[in-house]
């Protein structure tokens, strides 16, 4: 999507969205989530260690071979990329990664899947907020997977299982032995059909308190269509569109509603 179209799209979103103070949000659950978790900017000790490692990745000029499993980067579509370029364009920004960490910590999620490891920064945010949780993270590219493992080793993150391969295959394998899914972060393939495939696979293990988070829901027309289909799914009760990502809740006690929040 052209940069000018992205700016216009974001401006339209911003005008129609609610603020982080919660004015106009009539769902008590969503109001509390927005004002107490999404708006809150609590810093944890492990944040600094992760961000220090990010800075190291941003300086790493080593070049690796890339195996694309998703829509890839709009700027770097070749078979070779430097680690610093991957870090600059593929890692979740600090503010968004820390929000994911707060969500996991707030709901005390313990069974977590991340589809799309990249260099492992977001994975560490998900895992370190609750060292007792189990995080299974899926990466398609073997060389990127190796870098992610060095991230986990460097930060001494022990509660992560890294699986490498085609996402649909590794996702099916990952959830086979799980009794339930508490939290899933979908960040591995920004296309319509794969996104819906992964969503439907994960539905089999979701429960009333499960949270699905979809990255880059306005990345393309395909992703916007996927997001629209997800919000209208009969098992989905409440969704929060933060523009850069979308939150999906399944709580049966909620009235079906969809919110746009500036973040």
C-alpha positions in Angstrom: 0.0 0.0 0.0 1.4 3.4 -1.0 2.6 5.6 1.9 0.1 8.4 1.0 -2.8 5.9 1.1 -1.5 4.7 4.5 -1.5 8.2 5.9 -5.0 8.9 4.6 -6.3 5.6 6.1 -4.7 6.3 9.4 -6.1 9.8 9.5 -9.6 8.5 8.9 -9.1 5.9 11.6 -7.8 8.5 14.1 -10.8 10.8 13.6 -13.3 8.0 14.2 -11.5 6.3 17.1 -11.9 6.7 20.8 -9.2 8.0 23.1 -7.3 6.1 25.8 -9.2 7.9 28.5 -12.2 5.7 27.7 -14.7 8.4 27.0 -17.7 7.0 25.0 -16.8 3.4 25.8 -19.9 1.8 27.3 -18.6 -1.7 27.9 -17.2 -1.9 31.5 -14.8 -4.7 30.4 -13.4 -2.7 27.5 -13.3 0.6 29.4 -11.2 -1.0 32.2 -9.0 -2.7 29.7 -8.3 0.6 27.8 -7.8 2.8 30.8 -5.9 0.3 33.1 -3.9 -1.8 30.6 -3.7 -0.3 27.1 -3.2 3.3 28.4 -1.0 2.3 31.3 2.8 2.5 30.6 4.2 0.5 33.5 7.9 -0.3 33.1 9.3 -3.7 34.1 13.0 -4.4 34.9 13.3 -6.9 32.0 12.2 -4.3 29.5 15.6 -2.6 29.6 17.4 -5.8 29.0 15.3 -6.6 26.0 15.7 -3.1 24.5 19.4 -3.3 25.0 19.5 -6.5 23.0 17.3 -4.8 20.3 19.9 -2.1 20.0 22.6 -4.7 19.4 20.5 -6.3 16.6 20.0 -2.8 15.0 23.8 -2.5 14.7 24.4 -6.0 13.4 25.5 -5.8 9.8 25.7 -9.6 9.3 23.8 -10.8 6.2 21.7 -14.0 6.2 19.7 -16.0 3.6 15.9 -15.4 3.9 13.1 -18.0 3.3 9.9 -16.0 3.1 6.8 -17.6 4.6 4.5 -14.6 4.6 3.9 -11.4 2.7 7.4 -10.3 3.7 8.8 -6.8 3.9 7.7 -4.3 1.2 11.3 -2.9 1.1 13.4 -6.0 1.3 12.0 -8.9 -0.8 15.4 -10.4 -1.8 16.9 -13.6 -0.7 19.5 -11.9 1.5 19.0 -9.3 4.3 21.2 -7.9 7.0 20.1 -8.5 10.6 20.0 -4.8 11.3 17.5 -4.3 8.4 15.3 -7.1 9.7 15.5 -5.5 13.2 14.5 -2.1 11.8 11.6 -3.2 9.7 10.3 -6.5 11.1 10.4 -6.2 14.9 7.4 -4.8 16.8 8.1 -1.3 18.1 8.8 -1.1 21.8 5.5 0.4 22.7 3.5 -2.3 21.0 5.6 -5.2 22.3 5.3 -3.9 25.8 1.5 -3.7 25.4 1.4 -7.4 24.5 3.5 -8.1 27.6 1.1 -6.1 29.8 -1.9 -8.0 28.4 -0.3 -11.4 29.1 0.7 -10.3 32.6 -2.7 -8.8 33.4 -4.7 -11.9 32.4 -2.0 -14.2 33.7 -1.9 -16.2 30.5 0.2 -19.4 30.6 -0.4 -21.2 27.3 0.8 -18.8 24.6 1.5 -19.2 20.8 3.3 -16.6 18.7 3.1 -17.1 14.9 6.1 -15.3 13.5 9.1 -15.2 15.8 11.3 -12.8 13.8 14.5 -12.1 15.9 12.7 -13.0 19.2 12.3 -9.6 20.8 8.5 -9.8 21.1 8.8 -13.4 22.1 10.9 -12.3 25.1 8.3 -9.7 26.1 5.6 -12.4 26.1 7.7 -14.9 28.0 9.4 -12.8 30.7 6.4 -11.2 32.1 5.4 -14.6 33.5 8.4 -17.0 33.7 6.0 -19.8 34.6 4.1 -19.5 31.3 4.7 -21.7 28.2 5.5 -19.8 25.0 5.6 -21.7 21.7 6.9 -19.5 18.9 6.8 -20.4 15.2 9.3 -19.1 12.6 9.4 -20.0 9.0 13.0 -19.0 8.1 15.7 -21.3 9.4 18.4 -18.5 9.5 16.1 -16.1 11.3 15.2 -18.8 13.7 18.9 -19.3 14.6 19.2 -15.6 15.4 16.1 -15.7 17.6 17.6 -18.6 19.5 20.7 -16.5 20.3 18.3 -13.8 21.5 16.7 -16.2 24.0 20.0 -17.6 25.1 21.5 -14.1 25.6 18.5 -12.9 27.6 18.4 -16.3 29.5 14.7 -16.9 28.5 14.0 -20.5 29.3 10.3 -20.8 28.9 10.2 -20.6 25.1 9.9 -23.4 22.6 11.0 -22.4 19.1 9.6 -24.4 16.2 10.9 -23.8 12.6 9.0 -24.6 9.4 5.9 -23.9 7.4 3.4 -22.1 9.7 0.3 -24.3 9.1 2.3 -27.5 9.8 4.1 -26.2 12.9 0.9 -24.6 14.3 -1.1 -27.8 14.0 1.8 -29.6 15.7 2.1 -27.0 18.4 -1.5 -27.1 19.6 -1.8 -30.9 19.5 -0.4 -31.3 23.0 -2.0 -28.2 24.4 -5.2 -28.5 26.6 -6.1 -24.9 25.8 -4.9 -21.7 24.2 -4.8 -18.6 26.4 -3.1 -16.1 24.1 -2.2 -16.2 20.4 -0.2 -13.5 18.6 -0.7 -13.7 14.8 2.3 -12.1 13.1 3.5 -14.6 10.6 1.7 -14.1 7.3 -0.1 -10.9 6.4 -2.4 -12.5 3.7 -6.1 -13.2 3.8 -6.3 -17.0 3.4 -3.4 -17.9 5.8 -4.7 -15.5 8.4 -8.1 -17.1 8.4 -6.6 -20.6 8.3 -4.5 -19.9 11.4 -7.5 -18.3 13.1 -9.7 -21.3 12.5 -7.0 -23.8 13.7 -6.6 -21.9 16.9 -10.3 -21.7 17.5 -10.3 -25.4 18.4 -8.3 -24.7 21.6 -9.7 -21.3 22.6 -11.8 -20.8 25.8 -13.9 -18.1 27.2 -11.0 -16.0 28.4 -8.7 -16.5 25.4 -7.3 -13.4 23.6 -6.2 -13.4 20.0 -4.0 -10.5 18.8 -3.6 -9.9 15.1 -0.7 -7.8 13.9 -0.9 -5.2 11.0 -4.7 -5.5 10.5 -4.5 -2.5 8.1 -1.4 -3.7 6.3 -3.3 -4.3 3.1 -6.7 -4.8 1.7 -6.3 -8.5 2.3 -5.6 -8.0 5.9 -8.5 -5.6 6.3 -10.8 -8.2 4.7 -9.4 -10.9 7.1 -10.0 -8.6 10.1 -13.6 -7.9 8.9 -14.3 -11.6 8.7 -12.8 -12.2 12.1 -14.9 -9.5 13.8 -18.1 -10.9 12.3 -17.3 -14.5 13.3 -20.2 -15.9 15.5 -17.8 -16.9 18.3 -16.1 -13.5 18.5 -17.7 -11.2 21.1 -15.6 -8.1 21.3 -12.8 -6.7 19.2 -10.5 -3.7 19.7 -8.9 -2.1 16.6 -5.7 -0.3 17.6 -4.9 0.3 14.0 -1.5 -1.4 14.2 -3.0 -4.5 15.8 -6.4 -6.0 16.6 -7.5 -7.6 19.9 -10.2 -10.4 19.8 -12.1 -11.6 22.8 -14.5 -14.5 23.1 -16.2 -13.8 26.5 -19.7 -15.1 26.2 -20.9 -12.6 28.8 -20.1 -9.7 26.6 -22.5 -8.0 24.1 -21.0 -8.3 20.6 -19.2 -4.9 20.0 -16.3 -3.6 18.0 -14.2 -0.7 19.2 -11.6 1.6 17.5 -9.1 3.0 20.0 -6.2 5.4 19.3 -3.0 4.0 20.6 
